């Protein structure tokens, strides 16, 4: 974990925490819609 900290910190430099949260919410919503659509079109849960 210690070796990843500098890389992760550099990766997130300049990103607004509110923007990160909004992106997470959007991706969660899109995933839920895709999963719901998959159940409608396949008649059940798909295994990936």
C-alpha positions in Angstrom: 0.0 0.0 0.0 2.8 2.5 0.8 4.2 2.1 -2.7 0.8 3.0 -4.2 0.2 6.1 -2.1 2.4 8.5 -4.2 0.9 7.3 -7.4 -2.6 7.6 -6.2 -2.0 11.0 -4.8 -0.5 12.2 -8.1 -3.4 10.7 -10.0 -5.9 12.6 -8.0 -4.1 16.0 -7.8 -6.3 18.8 -8.9 -9.5 16.8 -8.8 -12.4 18.4 -6.9 -13.8 16.0 -4.3 -17.4 17.1 -5.2 -16.7 16.2 -8.8 -15.4 12.8 -7.8 -18.6 12.2 -5.8 -20.8 13.4 -8.6 -19.0 11.1 -11.0 -19.3 8.1 -8.7 -23.1 8.8 -8.4 -23.4 9.0 -12.2 -21.5 5.8 -12.8 -23.6 4.0 -10.1 -26.8 5.1 -11.7 -25.6 4.1 -15.2 -24.5 0.6 -13.9 -27.9 0.1 -12.2 -29.7 1.1 -15.4 -27.6 -1.3 -17.5 -28.1 -4.1 -15.1 -31.9 -3.5 -15.0 -32.0 -3.4 -18.9 -30.0 -6.6 -19.0 -32.5 -8.4 -16.8 -35.4 -7.1 -19.0 -33.8 -8.2 -22.3 -32.3 -11.5 -21.1 -35.0 -12.5 -18.7 -32.6 -12.8 -15.8 -29.2 -11.8 -14.5 -26.3 -12.2 -16.8 -23.0 -13.6 -15.6 -19.9 -11.7 -16.6 
